[in-house]
């Protein structure tokens, strides 16, 4: 003879197992989501690292170009920013290229050497004369592109590069059109 309690239990057979399987599936889905998130975070960190490396290489190129401008004595001098690899191959043994800088190829039509004389102008707010000699700001445009190690692929599918364009002023005597 069946009692009322045994009928209740008969209708609940397998319900606990169903709930347990459902909870395990939810925990598995959460685990997979956590793995996917950590994988995406790792990729983004790699993209950011390559972008920062390219920017640092471009800054090194700007420093090299600025040094050339500071050392120039003649406005007619042709300054050339030579491409250069940075770092040691031992540090980048898993990469197929080192971080590097060189003239910006997107500005090559106007500034093929990466450094170009723009002209002269008075220093703003300064009348710089020494006797009869007038000092002017000689303006030079610098266009540099830096690339990361390995020419790593960036977020948008292109190599990781950074471009910097600056104008450097050097005080020089005289100049065309000035007395």
CNS distance restraints for C-alpha pairs under 8 A (distance, minus, plus):
assign (resid   2 and name CA) (resid   6 and name CA) 6.27 0.50 0.50
assign (resid   2 and name CA) (resid   7 and name CA) 6.99 0.50 0.50
assign (resid   3 and name CA) (resid   7 and name CA) 6.60 0.50 0.50
assign (resid   4 and name CA) (resid   8 and name CA) 6.60 0.50 0.50
assign (resid   5 and name CA) (resid   9 and name CA) 6.51 0.50 0.50
assign (resid   6 and name CA) (resid  10 and name CA) 6.15 0.50 0.50
assign (resid   7 and name CA) (resid  11 and name CA) 6.55 0.50 0.50
assign (resid   8 and name CA) (resid  12 and name CA) 6.61 0.50 0.50
assign (resid   9 and name CA) (resid  13 and name CA) 6.47 0.50 0.50
assign (resid  12 and name CA) (resid  16 and name CA) 7.92 0.50 0.50
assign (resid  14 and name CA) (resid  18 and name CA) 6.12 0.50 0.50
assign (resid  15 and name CA) (resid  19 and name CA) 6.25 0.50 0.50
assign (resid  16 and name CA) (resid  20 and name CA) 6.12 0.50 0.50
assign (resid  17 and name CA) (resid  21 and name CA) 6.11 0.50 0.50
assign (resid  18 and name CA) (resid  22 and name CA) 6.13 0.50 0.50
assign (resid  19 and name CA) (resid  23 and name CA) 6.14 0.50 0.50
assign (resid  20 and name CA) (resid  24 and name CA) 6.18 0.50 0.50
assign (resid  21 and name CA) (resid  25 and name CA) 6.11 0.50 0.50
assign (resid  22 and name CA) (resid  26 and name CA) 6.28 0.50 0.50
assign (resid  23 and name CA) (resid  27 and name CA) 6.20 0.50 0.50
assign (resid  24 and name CA) (resid  28 and name CA) 6.08 0.50 0.50
assign (resid  25 and name CA) (resid  29 and name CA) 6.16 0.50 0.50
assign (resid  26 and name CA) (resid  30 and name CA) 6.23 0.50 0.50
assign (resid  27 and name CA) (resid  31 and name CA) 6.15 0.50 0.50
assign (resid  28 and name CA) (resid  32 and name CA) 6.20 0.50 0.50
assign (resid  29 and name CA) (resid  33 and name CA) 6.15 0.50 0.50
assign (resid  30 and name CA) (resid  34 and name CA) 6.16 0.50 0.50
assign (resid  31 and name CA) (resid  35 and name CA) 6.26 0.50 0.50
assign (resid  32 and name CA) (resid  36 and name CA) 6.15 0.50 0.50
assign (resid  33 and name CA) (resid  37 and name CA) 6.12 0.50 0.50
assign (resid  34 and name CA) (resid  38 and name CA) 6.20 0.50 0.50
assign (resid  35 and name CA) (resid  39 and name CA) 6.13 0.50 0.50
assign (resid  36 and name CA) (resid  40 and name CA) 6.18 0.50 0.50
assign (resid  37 and name CA) (resid  41 and name CA) 6.11 0.50 0.50
assign (resid  38 and name CA) (resid  42 and name CA) 6.14 0.50 0.50
assign (resid  39 and name CA) (resid  43 and name CA) 6.35 0.50 0.50
assign (resid  40 and name CA) (resid  44 and name CA) 6.16 0.50 0.50
assign (resid  41 and name CA) (resid  45 and name CA) 6.08 0.50 0.50
assign (resid  42 and name CA) (resid  46 and name CA) 6.26 0.50 0.50
assign (resid  43 and name CA) (resid  47 and name CA) 6.28 0.50 0.50
assign (resid  44 and name CA) (resid  48 and name CA) 6.12 0.50 0.50
assign (resid  44 and name CA) (resid 155 and name CA) 7.93 0.50 0.50
assign (resid  45 and name CA) (resid  49 and name CA) 6.01 0.50 0.50
assign (resid  46 and name CA) (resid  50 and name CA) 6.20 0.50 0.50
assign (resid  47 and name CA) (resid  51 and name CA) 6.14 0.50 0.50
assign (resid  47 and name CA) (resid 153 and name CA) 7.65 0.50 0.50
assign (resid  47 and name CA) (resid 154 and name CA) 5.61 0.50 0.50
assign (resid  47 and name CA) (resid 155 and name CA) 6.31 0.50 0.50
assign (resid  47 and name CA) (resid 160 and name CA) 7.97 0.50 0.50
assign (resid  48 and name CA) (resid  52 and name CA) 6.07 0.50 0.50
assign (resid  49 and name CA) (resid  53 and name CA) 6.11 0.50 0.50
assign (resid  50 and name CA) (resid  54 and name CA) 6.17 0.50 0.50
assign (resid  50 and name CA) (resid 148 and name CA) 5.38 0.50 0.50
assign (resid  50 and name CA) (resid 149 and name CA) 7.19 0.50 0.50
assign (resid  50 and name CA) (resid 152 and name CA) 6.52 0.50 0.50
assign (resid  50 and name CA) (resid 154 and name CA) 7.47 0.50 0.50
assign (resid  50 and name CA) (resid 160 and name CA) 6.12 0.50 0.50
assign (resid  51 and name CA) (resid  55 and name CA) 6.22 0.50 0.50
assign (resid  51 and name CA) (resid 148 and name CA) 6.81 0.50 0.50
assign (resid  51 and name CA) (resid 154 and name CA) 7.45 0.50 0.50
assign (resid  51 and name CA) (resid 160 and name CA) 5.63 0.50 0.50
assign (resid  51 and name CA) (resid 161 and name CA) 6.67 0.50 0.50
assign (resid  51 and name CA) (resid 162 and name CA) 7.15 0.50 0.50
assign (resid  52 and name CA) (resid  56 and name CA) 6.10 0.50 0.50
assign (resid  52 and name CA) (resid 148 and name CA) 7.91 0.50 0.50
assign (resid  53 and name CA) (resid  57 and name CA) 6.21 0.50 0.50
assign (resid  53 and name CA) (resid  99 and name CA) 6.98 0.50 0.50
assign (resid  53 and name CA) (resid 147 and name CA) 7.30 0.50 0.50
assign (resid  53 and name CA) (resid 148 and name CA) 5.07 0.50 0.50
assign (resid  53 and name CA) (resid 149 and name CA) 7.31 0.50 0.50
assign (resid  54 and name CA) (resid  58 and name CA) 6.25 0.50 0.50
assign (resid  54 and name CA) (resid  99 and name CA) 6.75 0.50 0.50
assign (resid  54 and name CA) (resid 100 and name CA) 7.68 0.50 0.50
assign (resid  54 and name CA) (resid 146 and name CA) 4.82 0.50 0.50
assign (resid  54 and name CA) (resid 147 and name CA) 4.30 0.50 0.50
assign (resid  54 and name CA) (resid 148 and name CA) 4.20 0.50 0.50
assign (resid  54 and name CA) (resid 149 and name CA) 7.75 0.50 0.50
assign (resid  54 and name CA) (resid 160 and name CA) 6.35 0.50 0.50
assign (resid  54 and name CA) (resid 161 and name CA) 5.20 0.50 0.50
assign (resid  54 and name CA) (resid 162 and name CA) 5.36 0.50 0.50
assign (resid  55 and name CA) (resid  59 and name CA) 6.19 0.50 0.50
assign (resid  55 and name CA) (resid 146 and name CA) 6.04 0.50 0.50
assign (resid  55 and name CA) (resid 147 and name CA) 7.52 0.50 0.50
assign (resid  55 and name CA) (resid 148 and name CA) 7.97 0.50 0.50
assign (resid  55 and name CA) (resid 161 and name CA) 7.19 0.50 0.50
assign (resid  55 and name CA) (resid 162 and name CA) 5.00 0.50 0.50
assign (resid  55 and name CA) (resid 163 and name CA) 7.46 0.50 0.50
assign (resid  56 and name CA) (resid  60 and name CA) 6.27 0.50 0.50
assign (resid  56 and name CA) (resid 146 and name CA) 7.34 0.50 0.50
assign (resid  57 and name CA) (resid  61 and name CA) 6.39 0.50 0.50
assign (resid  57 and name CA) (resid  86 and name CA) 7.30 0.50 0.50
assign (resid  57 and name CA) (resid  99 and name CA) 6.26 0.50 0.50
assign (resid  57 and name CA) (resid 100 and name CA) 5.73 0.50 0.50
assign (resid  57 and name CA) (resid 101 and name CA) 5.60 0.50 0.50
assign (resid  57 and name CA) (resid 145 and name CA) 7.93 0.50 0.50
assign (resid  57 and name CA) (resid 146 and name CA) 4.75 0.50 0.50
assign (resid  57 and name CA) (resid 147 and name CA) 6.50 0.50 0.50
assign (resid  57 and name CA) (resid 148 and name CA) 7.27 0.50 0.50
assign (resid  58 and name CA) (resid  62 and name CA) 6.27 0.50 0.50
assign (resid  58 and name CA) (resid 100 and name CA) 7.76 0.50 0.50
assign (resid  58 and name CA) (resid 101 and name CA) 5.61 0.50 0.50
assign (resid  58 and name CA) (resid 102 and name CA) 7.87 0.50 0.50
assign (resid  58 and name CA) (resid 144 and name CA) 5.90 0.50 0.50
assign (resid  58 and name CA) (resid 145 and name CA) 5.35 0.50 0.50
assign (resid  58 and name CA) (resid 146 and name CA) 3.93 0.50 0.50
assign (resid  58 and name CA) (resid 147 and name CA) 7.38 0.50 0.50
assign (resid  58 and name CA) (resid 162 and name CA) 6.27 0.50 0.50
assign (resid  58 and name CA) (resid 163 and name CA) 6.52 0.50 0.50
assign (resid  58 and name CA) (resid 164 and name CA) 6.54 0.50 0.50
assign (resid  59 and name CA) (resid  63 and name CA) 6.21 0.50 0.50
assign (resid  59 and name CA) (resid 146 and name CA) 7.67 0.50 0.50
assign (resid  59 and name CA) (resid 164 and name CA) 7.55 0.50 0.50
assign (resid  60 and name CA) (resid  64 and name CA) 6.29 0.50 0.50
assign (resid  60 and name CA) (resid 101 and name CA) 7.44 0.50 0.50
assign (resid  61 and name CA) (resid  65 and name CA) 6.18 0.50 0.50
assign (resid  61 and name CA) (resid  81 and name CA) 7.69 0.50 0.50
assign (resid  61 and name CA) (resid 101 and name CA) 5.57 0.50 0.50
assign (resid  61 and name CA) (resid 102 and name CA) 6.61 0.50 0.50
assign (resid  61 and name CA) (resid 144 and name CA) 6.20 0.50 0.50
assign (resid  61 and name CA) (resid 145 and name CA) 7.73 0.50 0.50
assign (resid  61 and name CA) (resid 146 and name CA) 7.40 0.50 0.50
assign (resid  62 and name CA) (resid  66 and name CA) 5.99 0.50 0.50
assign (resid  62 and name CA) (resid 142 and name CA) 7.09 0.50 0.50
assign (resid  62 and name CA) (resid 143 and name CA) 7.86 0.50 0.50
assign (resid  62 and name CA) (resid 144 and name CA) 6.42 0.50 0.50
assign (resid  62 and name CA) (resid 164 and name CA) 7.60 0.50 0.50
assign (resid  63 and name CA) (resid  67 and name CA) 6.20 0.50 0.50
assign (resid  64 and name CA) (resid  68 and name CA) 6.52 0.50 0.50
assign (resid  64 and name CA) (resid  81 and name CA) 7.64 0.50 0.50
assign (resid  65 and name CA) (resid  69 and name CA) 6.36 0.50 0.50
assign (resid  65 and name CA) (resid  81 and name CA) 6.15 0.50 0.50
assign (resid  65 and name CA) (resid 115 and name CA) 7.03 0.50 0.50
assign (resid  65 and name CA) (resid 142 and name CA) 6.88 0.50 0.50
assign (resid  66 and name CA) (resid  70 and name CA) 6.13 0.50 0.50
assign (resid  66 and name CA) (resid 142 and name CA) 7.95 0.50 0.50
assign (resid  66 and name CA) (resid 168 and name CA) 6.88 0.50 0.50
assign (resid  67 and name CA) (resid  71 and name CA) 6.24 0.50 0.50
assign (resid  68 and name CA) (resid  72 and name CA) 6.20 0.50 0.50
assign (resid  68 and name CA) (resid  79 and name CA) 7.10 0.50 0.50
assign (resid  69 and name CA) (resid  79 and name CA) 7.76 0.50 0.50
assign (resid  69 and name CA) (resid 140 and name CA) 7.33 0.50 0.50
assign (resid  69 and name CA) (resid 168 and name CA) 7.52 0.50 0.50
assign (resid  69 and name CA) (resid 170 and name CA) 7.18 0.50 0.50
assign (resid  70 and name CA) (resid 170 and name CA) 6.41 0.50 0.50
assign (resid  72 and name CA) (resid  77 and name CA) 7.25 0.50 0.50
assign (resid  73 and name CA) (resid  77 and name CA) 7.88 0.50 0.50
assign (resid  73 and name CA) (resid 172 and name CA) 7.88 0.50 0.50
assign (resid  75 and name CA) (resid 117 and name CA) 6.86 0.50 0.50
assign (resid  75 and name CA) (resid 138 and name CA) 7.62 0.50 0.50
assign (resid  76 and name CA) (resid 117 and name CA) 7.87 0.50 0.50
assign (resid  78 and name CA) (resid 116 and name CA) 7.67 0.50 0.50
assign (resid  79 and name CA) (resid 113 and name CA) 6.97 0.50 0.50
assign (resid  79 and name CA) (resid 115 and name CA) 5.91 0.50 0.50
assign (resid  79 and name CA) (resid 116 and name CA) 7.09 0.50 0.50
assign (resid  80 and name CA) (resid 113 and name CA) 4.78 0.50 0.50
assign (resid  80 and name CA) (resid 114 and name CA) 6.44 0.50 0.50
assign (resid  80 and name CA) (resid 115 and name CA) 6.19 0.50 0.50
assign (resid  81 and name CA) (resid 102 and name CA) 6.31 0.50 0.50
assign (resid  81 and name CA) (resid 103 and name CA) 6.13 0.50 0.50
assign (resid  81 and name CA) (resid 113 and name CA) 5.86 0.50 0.50
assign (resid  81 and name CA) (resid 114 and name CA) 5.59 0.50 0.50
assign (resid  81 and name CA) (resid 115 and name CA) 6.64 0.50 0.50
assign (resid  82 and name CA) (resid 102 and name CA) 5.94 0.50 0.50
assign (resid  82 and name CA) (resid 103 and name CA) 7.30 0.50 0.50
assign (resid  82 and name CA) (resid 113 and name CA) 7.88 0.50 0.50
assign (resid  83 and name CA) (resid 100 and name CA) 7.09 0.50 0.50
assign (resid  83 and name CA) (resid 101 and name CA) 5.51 0.50 0.50
assign (resid  83 and name CA) (resid 102 and name CA) 3.96 0.50 0.50
assign (resid  83 and name CA) (resid 103 and name CA) 6.91 0.50 0.50
assign (resid  84 and name CA) (resid 100 and name CA) 5.51 0.50 0.50
assign (resid  84 and name CA) (resid 101 and name CA) 5.60 0.50 0.50
assign (resid  84 and name CA) (resid 102 and name CA) 6.46 0.50 0.50
assign (resid  85 and name CA) (resid  98 and name CA) 5.88 0.50 0.50
assign (resid  85 and name CA) (resid  99 and name CA) 5.84 0.50 0.50
assign (resid  85 and name CA) (resid 100 and name CA) 4.18 0.50 0.50
assign (resid  85 and name CA) (resid 101 and name CA) 6.68 0.50 0.50
assign (resid  86 and name CA) (resid  98 and name CA) 6.20 0.50 0.50
assign (resid  86 and name CA) (resid  99 and name CA) 5.32 0.50 0.50
assign (resid  86 and name CA) (resid 100 and name CA) 5.41 0.50 0.50
assign (resid  86 and name CA) (resid 101 and name CA) 7.93 0.50 0.50
assign (resid  87 and name CA) (resid  91 and name CA) 7.15 0.50 0.50
assign (resid  87 and name CA) (resid  92 and name CA) 7.91 0.50 0.50
assign (resid  87 and name CA) (resid  98 and name CA) 6.64 0.50 0.50
assign (resid  87 and name CA) (resid  99 and name CA) 6.90 0.50 0.50
assign (resid  88 and name CA) (resid  92 and name CA) 6.73 0.50 0.50
assign (resid  88 and name CA) (resid  98 and name CA) 7.63 0.50 0.50
assign (resid  89 and name CA) (resid  93 and name CA) 5.75 0.50 0.50
assign (resid  89 and name CA) (resid  98 and name CA) 6.90 0.50 0.50
assign (resid  92 and name CA) (resid  97 and name CA) 7.78 0.50 0.50
assign (resid  92 and name CA) (resid  98 and name CA) 6.67 0.50 0.50
assign (resid  92 and name CA) (resid 149 and name CA) 7.28 0.50 0.50
assign (resid  95 and name CA) (resid 149 and name CA) 6.39 0.50 0.50
assign (resid  95 and name CA) (resid 150 and name CA) 4.84 0.50 0.50
assign (resid  96 and name CA) (resid 149 and name CA) 7.51 0.50 0.50
assign (resid  96 and name CA) (resid 150 and name CA) 4.80 0.50 0.50
assign (resid  96 and name CA) (resid 151 and name CA) 7.93 0.50 0.50
assign (resid  97 and name CA) (resid 149 and name CA) 5.40 0.50 0.50
assign (resid  97 and name CA) (resid 150 and name CA) 4.29 0.50 0.50
assign (resid  97 and name CA) (resid 151 and name CA) 6.69 0.50 0.50
assign (resid  98 and name CA) (resid 148 and name CA) 7.02 0.50 0.50
assign (resid  98 and name CA) (resid 149 and name CA) 4.38 0.50 0.50
assign (resid  98 and name CA) (resid 150 and name CA) 6.11 0.50 0.50
assign (resid  99 and name CA) (resid 146 and name CA) 7.36 0.50 0.50
assign (resid  99 and name CA) (resid 147 and name CA) 5.54 0.50 0.50
assign (resid  99 and name CA) (resid 148 and name CA) 4.50 0.50 0.50
assign (resid  99 and name CA) (resid 149 and name CA) 4.16 0.50 0.50
assign (resid  99 and name CA) (resid 150 and name CA) 7.29 0.50 0.50
assign (resid  99 and name CA) (resid 151 and name CA) 7.74 0.50 0.50
assign (resid 100 and name CA) (resid 146 and name CA) 5.67 0.50 0.50
assign (resid 100 and name CA) (resid 147 and name CA) 5.36 0.50 0.50
assign (resid 100 and name CA) (resid 148 and name CA) 6.80 0.50 0.50
assign (resid 100 and name CA) (resid 149 and name CA) 7.51 0.50 0.50
assign (resid 101 and name CA) (resid 144 and name CA) 6.82 0.50 0.50
assign (resid 101 and name CA) (resid 145 and name CA) 5.57 0.50 0.50
assign (resid 101 and name CA) (resid 146 and name CA) 4.25 0.50 0.50
assign (resid 101 and name CA) (resid 147 and name CA) 6.29 0.50 0.50
assign (resid 102 and name CA) (resid 114 and name CA) 7.41 0.50 0.50
assign (resid 102 and name CA) (resid 144 and name CA) 5.75 0.50 0.50
assign (resid 102 and name CA) (resid 145 and name CA) 5.62 0.50 0.50
assign (resid 102 and name CA) (resid 146 and name CA) 6.68 0.50 0.50
assign (resid 103 and name CA) (resid 108 and name CA) 7.43 0.50 0.50
assign (resid 103 and name CA) (resid 112 and name CA) 7.02 0.50 0.50
assign (resid 103 and name CA) (resid 113 and name CA) 6.06 0.50 0.50
assign (resid 103 and name CA) (resid 114 and name CA) 4.26 0.50 0.50
assign (resid 103 and name CA) (resid 115 and name CA) 7.96 0.50 0.50
assign (resid 103 and name CA) (resid 143 and name CA) 5.99 0.50 0.50
assign (resid 103 and name CA) (resid 144 and name CA) 4.73 0.50 0.50
assign (resid 103 and name CA) (resid 145 and name CA) 5.91 0.50 0.50
assign (resid 104 and name CA) (resid 108 and name CA) 6.40 0.50 0.50
assign (resid 104 and name CA) (resid 114 and name CA) 6.35 0.50 0.50
assign (resid 104 and name CA) (resid 143 and name CA) 5.43 0.50 0.50
assign (resid 104 and name CA) (resid 144 and name CA) 4.66 0.50 0.50
assign (resid 104 and name CA) (resid 145 and name CA) 4.59 0.50 0.50
assign (resid 104 and name CA) (resid 163 and name CA) 6.77 0.50 0.50
assign (resid 105 and name CA) (resid 112 and name CA) 7.63 0.50 0.50
assign (resid 105 and name CA) (resid 145 and name CA) 7.55 0.50 0.50
assign (resid 107 and name CA) (resid 111 and name CA) 5.64 0.50 0.50
assign (resid 107 and name CA) (resid 112 and name CA) 6.99 0.50 0.50
assign (resid 107 and name CA) (resid 114 and name CA) 7.88 0.50 0.50
assign (resid 107 and name CA) (resid 143 and name CA) 6.97 0.50 0.50
assign (resid 108 and name CA) (resid 112 and name CA) 4.05 0.50 0.50
assign (resid 108 and name CA) (resid 113 and name CA) 7.34 0.50 0.50
assign (resid 108 and name CA) (resid 114 and name CA) 7.40 0.50 0.50
assign (resid 111 and name CA) (resid 115 and name CA) 6.39 0.50 0.50
assign (resid 111 and name CA) (resid 116 and name CA) 6.14 0.50 0.50
assign (resid 111 and name CA) (resid 143 and name CA) 7.32 0.50 0.50
assign (resid 114 and name CA) (resid 141 and name CA) 7.86 0.50 0.50
assign (resid 114 and name CA) (resid 142 and name CA) 5.55 0.50 0.50
assign (resid 114 and name CA) (resid 143 and name CA) 4.89 0.50 0.50
assign (resid 114 and name CA) (resid 144 and name CA) 6.19 0.50 0.50
assign (resid 115 and name CA) (resid 140 and name CA) 6.65 0.50 0.50
assign (resid 115 and name CA) (resid 141 and name CA) 5.61 0.50 0.50
assign (resid 115 and name CA) (resid 142 and name CA) 4.59 0.50 0.50
assign (resid 115 and name CA) (resid 143 and name CA) 6.54 0.50 0.50
assign (resid 116 and name CA) (resid 140 and name CA) 5.43 0.50 0.50
assign (resid 116 and name CA) (resid 141 and name CA) 5.26 0.50 0.50
assign (resid 116 and name CA) (resid 142 and name CA) 6.72 0.50 0.50
assign (resid 117 and name CA) (resid 138 and name CA) 7.65 0.50 0.50
assign (resid 117 and name CA) (resid 139 and name CA) 6.12 0.50 0.50
assign (resid 117 and name CA) (resid 140 and name CA) 4.45 0.50 0.50
assign (resid 117 and name CA) (resid 141 and name CA) 6.46 0.50 0.50
assign (resid 118 and name CA) (resid 138 and name CA) 7.67 0.50 0.50
assign (resid 118 and name CA) (resid 139 and name CA) 5.36 0.50 0.50
assign (resid 118 and name CA) (resid 140 and name CA) 5.39 0.50 0.50
assign (resid 118 and name CA) (resid 141 and name CA) 6.61 0.50 0.50
assign (resid 119 and name CA) (resid 138 and name CA) 5.95 0.50 0.50
assign (resid 119 and name CA) (resid 139 and name CA) 5.52 0.50 0.50
assign (resid 119 and name CA) (resid 140 and name CA) 7.50 0.50 0.50
assign (resid 120 and name CA) (resid 136 and name CA) 6.20 0.50 0.50
assign (resid 120 and name CA) (resid 137 and name CA) 5.49 0.50 0.50
assign (resid 120 and name CA) (resid 138 and name CA) 4.50 0.50 0.50
assign (resid 120 and name CA) (resid 139 and name CA) 5.90 0.50 0.50
assign (resid 120 and name CA) (resid 175 and name CA) 6.71 0.50 0.50
assign (resid 120 and name CA) (resid 176 and name CA) 7.73 0.50 0.50
assign (resid 121 and name CA) (resid 136 and name CA) 5.62 0.50 0.50
assign (resid 121 and name CA) (resid 137 and name CA) 5.30 0.50 0.50
assign (resid 121 and name CA) (resid 138 and name CA) 6.70 0.50 0.50
assign (resid 121 and name CA) (resid 139 and name CA) 7.74 0.50 0.50
assign (resid 122 and name CA) (resid 126 and name CA) 7.38 0.50 0.50
assign (resid 122 and name CA) (resid 127 and name CA) 7.45 0.50 0.50
assign (resid 122 and name CA) (resid 135 and name CA) 7.55 0.50 0.50
assign (resid 122 and name CA) (resid 136 and name CA) 4.87 0.50 0.50
assign (resid 122 and name CA) (resid 137 and name CA) 5.75 0.50 0.50
assign (resid 123 and name CA) (resid 127 and name CA) 7.13 0.50 0.50
assign (resid 123 and name CA) (resid 128 and name CA) 7.51 0.50 0.50
assign (resid 123 and name CA) (resid 136 and name CA) 6.17 0.50 0.50
assign (resid 123 and name CA) (resid 137 and name CA) 5.65 0.50 0.50
assign (resid 128 and name CA) (resid 134 and name CA) 6.01 0.50 0.50
assign (resid 128 and name CA) (resid 135 and name CA) 5.25 0.50 0.50
assign (resid 128 and name CA) (resid 136 and name CA) 7.26 0.50 0.50
assign (resid 129 and name CA) (resid 133 and name CA) 5.53 0.50 0.50
assign (resid 129 and name CA) (resid 134 and name CA) 4.39 0.50 0.50
assign (resid 129 and name CA) (resid 135 and name CA) 5.86 0.50 0.50
assign (resid 130 and name CA) (resid 134 and name CA) 6.41 0.50 0.50
assign (resid 130 and name CA) (resid 135 and name CA) 7.74 0.50 0.50
assign (resid 133 and name CA) (resid 173 and name CA) 6.58 0.50 0.50
assign (resid 133 and name CA) (resid 174 and name CA) 6.70 0.50 0.50
assign (resid 133 and name CA) (resid 179 and name CA) 7.97 0.50 0.50
assign (resid 134 and name CA) (resid 173 and name CA) 5.73 0.50 0.50
assign (resid 134 and name CA) (resid 174 and name CA) 5.40 0.50 0.50
assign (resid 134 and name CA) (resid 179 and name CA) 7.08 0.50 0.50
assign (resid 135 and name CA) (resid 171 and name CA) 6.16 0.50 0.50
assign (resid 135 and name CA) (resid 172 and name CA) 5.39 0.50 0.50
assign (resid 135 and name CA) (resid 173 and name CA) 4.33 0.50 0.50
assign (resid 135 and name CA) (resid 174 and name CA) 5.79 0.50 0.50
assign (resid 136 and name CA) (resid 171 and name CA) 5.38 0.50 0.50
assign (resid 136 and name CA) (resid 172 and name CA) 5.47 0.50 0.50
assign (resid 136 and name CA) (resid 173 and name CA) 6.08 0.50 0.50
assign (resid 136 and name CA) (resid 174 and name CA) 6.46 0.50 0.50
assign (resid 136 and name CA) (resid 175 and name CA) 7.28 0.50 0.50
assign (resid 137 and name CA) (resid 169 and name CA) 5.59 0.50 0.50
assign (resid 137 and name CA) (resid 170 and name CA) 5.38 0.50 0.50
assign (resid 137 and name CA) (resid 171 and name CA) 4.44 0.50 0.50
assign (resid 137 and name CA) (resid 172 and name CA) 6.24 0.50 0.50
assign (resid 138 and name CA) (resid 169 and name CA) 5.46 0.50 0.50
assign (resid 138 and name CA) (resid 170 and name CA) 5.08 0.50 0.50
assign (resid 138 and name CA) (resid 171 and name CA) 5.88 0.50 0.50
assign (resid 138 and name CA) (resid 172 and name CA) 6.24 0.50 0.50
assign (resid 139 and name CA) (resid 167 and name CA) 6.49 0.50 0.50
assign (resid 139 and name CA) (resid 168 and name CA) 5.79 0.50 0.50
assign (resid 139 and name CA) (resid 169 and name CA) 4.62 0.50 0.50
assign (resid 139 and name CA) (resid 170 and name CA) 6.57 0.50 0.50
assign (resid 140 and name CA) (resid 167 and name CA) 5.50 0.50 0.50
assign (resid 140 and name CA) (resid 168 and name CA) 5.19 0.50 0.50
assign (resid 140 and name CA) (resid 169 and name CA) 6.34 0.50 0.50
assign (resid 141 and name CA) (resid 165 and name CA) 7.27 0.50 0.50
assign (resid 141 and name CA) (resid 166 and name CA) 5.89 0.50 0.50
assign (resid 141 and name CA) (resid 167 and name CA) 4.43 0.50 0.50
assign (resid 141 and name CA) (resid 168 and name CA) 6.31 0.50 0.50
assign (resid 142 and name CA) (resid 164 and name CA) 7.96 0.50 0.50
assign (resid 142 and name CA) (resid 165 and name CA) 5.63 0.50 0.50
assign (resid 142 and name CA) (resid 166 and name CA) 5.32 0.50 0.50
assign (resid 142 and name CA) (resid 167 and name CA) 6.09 0.50 0.50
assign (resid 142 and name CA) (resid 168 and name CA) 7.35 0.50 0.50
assign (resid 143 and name CA) (resid 163 and name CA) 7.33 0.50 0.50
assign (resid 143 and name CA) (resid 164 and name CA) 5.93 0.50 0.50
assign (resid 143 and name CA) (resid 165 and name CA) 4.53 0.50 0.50
assign (resid 143 and name CA) (resid 166 and name CA) 6.75 0.50 0.50
assign (resid 144 and name CA) (resid 163 and name CA) 5.70 0.50 0.50
assign (resid 144 and name CA) (resid 164 and name CA) 5.35 0.50 0.50
assign (resid 144 and name CA) (resid 165 and name CA) 6.47 0.50 0.50
assign (resid 145 and name CA) (resid 161 and name CA) 6.70 0.50 0.50
assign (resid 145 and name CA) (resid 162 and name CA) 5.59 0.50 0.50
assign (resid 145 and name CA) (resid 163 and name CA) 4.41 0.50 0.50
assign (resid 145 and name CA) (resid 164 and name CA) 6.47 0.50 0.50
assign (resid 146 and name CA) (resid 161 and name CA) 5.52 0.50 0.50
assign (resid 146 and name CA) (resid 162 and name CA) 5.13 0.50 0.50
assign (resid 146 and name CA) (resid 163 and name CA) 6.37 0.50 0.50
assign (resid 147 and name CA) (resid 151 and name CA) 6.08 0.50 0.50
assign (resid 147 and name CA) (resid 159 and name CA) 7.62 0.50 0.50
assign (resid 147 and name CA) (resid 160 and name CA) 5.91 0.50 0.50
assign (resid 147 and name CA) (resid 161 and name CA) 4.45 0.50 0.50
assign (resid 147 and name CA) (resid 162 and name CA) 6.49 0.50 0.50
assign (resid 148 and name CA) (resid 152 and name CA) 6.33 0.50 0.50
assign (resid 148 and name CA) (resid 160 and name CA) 5.79 0.50 0.50
assign (resid 148 and name CA) (resid 161 and name CA) 6.47 0.50 0.50
assign (resid 151 and name CA) (resid 159 and name CA) 5.14 0.50 0.50
assign (resid 151 and name CA) (resid 160 and name CA) 5.91 0.50 0.50
assign (resid 151 and name CA) (resid 161 and name CA) 7.77 0.50 0.50
assign (resid 152 and name CA) (resid 159 and name CA) 5.38 0.50 0.50
assign (resid 152 and name CA) (resid 160 and name CA) 5.55 0.50 0.50
assign (resid 153 and name CA) (resid 157 and name CA) 5.54 0.50 0.50
assign (resid 153 and name CA) (resid 158 and name CA) 5.37 0.50 0.50
assign (resid 153 and name CA) (resid 159 and name CA) 4.49 0.50 0.50
assign (resid 153 and name CA) (resid 160 and name CA) 5.75 0.50 0.50
assign (resid 154 and name CA) (resid 158 and name CA) 5.47 0.50 0.50
assign (resid 154 and name CA) (resid 159 and name CA) 5.56 0.50 0.50
assign (resid 154 and name CA) (resid 160 and name CA) 4.97 0.50 0.50
assign (resid 174 and name CA) (resid 178 and name CA) 6.12 0.50 0.50
assign (resid 174 and name CA) (resid 179 and name CA) 6.44 0.50 0.50
assign (resid 175 and name CA) (resid 179 and name CA) 7.69 0.50 0.50
